[in-house]
């Protein structure tokens, strides 16, 4: 290699890489570190303590935000994976390949339009149409339902992309053979399709959950600026705006970081079945 | 199996496509109420495309463009370095680059905000170096935060193209007497353009509508397209949905125009356009 034969150049590149990555990670590490601060203020270090972790655990607002986030994540994941799965089932088998191509772009639309526009579209749609329609039927379509719908819409794009690649390597011969041998649809679904698709389903579910946990815009707009309902990111957002900040915000942030990273990494590991990096992907 | 695609398609049409139609309808209303229909006209667009709003739109475009260029400029040497490492080290480093994508965006920006506040570490370091300018609540601070926030998004699309570079080509070039500049100009750049365009699209489009960073870092003093749209829809003083819809459509048009130009700039004949799409699809 030409460039690596020049040690000076290599050192410069390494220095640049280390510096940039350090700059990327340092703020986050410091944030987590200051969560163990003993003092009153978020920004002045006064010794190690778990005081704010204890405070956060007994803080109802924070627990509620965490539960909201998990609940919304769970429901939106179920919806988005179900939609993506049924969609891929159709897209893989349909005779109308061109139609499948167009619908593929429809499904991945949320990945390409600015999130703020998507959120506003959802806001208008829900306030103007869904809410009145549900009220007429006697249901109250509240912010929780709205955010679930919004997150599901956002996550379907990611889920269907992951599942589509998984379905591409699906071995349909096994299914045909099973049918020849007299297996019913149910048996084929449970014993042929599910085992093959399972890793893709799990990856799609993890990524959907990560997308939902990570989302700020959709929750922000559909809960009218976080006043109607707080997810964990919205709770951090509201703490950040206050005058007097305690290390509590660091604790809440650390909790969110860890939960989200867990789902993100699991989703990545499960979805990168073929090459090491080709399937690495993140919620944008 | 014929009908199983329907629920997803209906869902997406209902929650993604139809809202656009409705935004279009909303934006041609002259009055500022959501439930009133008519009288119709383009007054909202006229307002959006005249000062002060035209200035905000242009500002957002220029700043997002500059920030995207910065992000890609910072990321390219890193990715180039990683792609030249032996395979095992490569995986480790690229993982290190990818992990920030899994860290919550709000948390990451807040963590950065702590550093650039008046008593923050970065401000102190800059003061020590003799640069005495406040970062929070300024355009410069918002710009830096944009670069910080979006840097992780550039790594993977760039890495996919840099990984595919064939070292024997640059070797042959330098054997024939090509300098660094010539190697980049004739061998490396043409091969990596699809990845650069893909990462540009990834970064520029969300940046253009960014609300969180200007709001948090700018503290209400820096206005962008995103903060304007937000205040038209959720603002406590005089929300104006039709005007917000017009602004959103302007944002969408700008984003699509830049996307279109970026794709057009790709080398023709050469499979540039196709590979950009495939990179976009993979990510």
Interface residues (C-beta under 8 A of the other chain):
Chain A: X1 X2 X3 X4 X10 X13 X14 X16 X17 X20 X21 X23 X24 X25 X26 X27 X28 X30 X31 X42 X43 X82 X83 X84 X86 X87 X89 X90 X91 X93 X94 X103 X106 X107 X108 X109 X110 X112 X113 X114 X115 X116 X117 X118 X120 X121 X122 X123 X124 X125 X127 X128 X149 X150 X152 X153 X156 X160 X161 X210 X213 X214 X216 X217 X220 X221 X224 X225 X233 X236 X237 X240 X249 X253 X256 X257 X260 X261 X264 X265 X268 X276 X277 X278 X279 X280 X281 X282 X283 X284
Chain B: X1 X2 X3 X4 X5 X6 X7 X8 X9 X11 X12 X13 X14 X15 X16 X17 X18 X19 X20 X22 X23 X26 X34 X35 X74 X77 X78 X80 X81 X82 X84 X91 X93 X94 X96 X97 X98 X99 X100 X101 X102 X103 X104 X105 X106 X107 X108 X110 X111 X112 X113 X114 X115 X117 X119 X120 X121 X148 X151 X152 X153 X156 X159 X160 X163 X167 X170 X171 X174 X183 X202 X205 X206 X208 X209 X210 X211 X212 X216 X226 X229 X230 X233 X234 X241 X244 X245 X248 X251 X252 X255 X280 X281 X282 X283
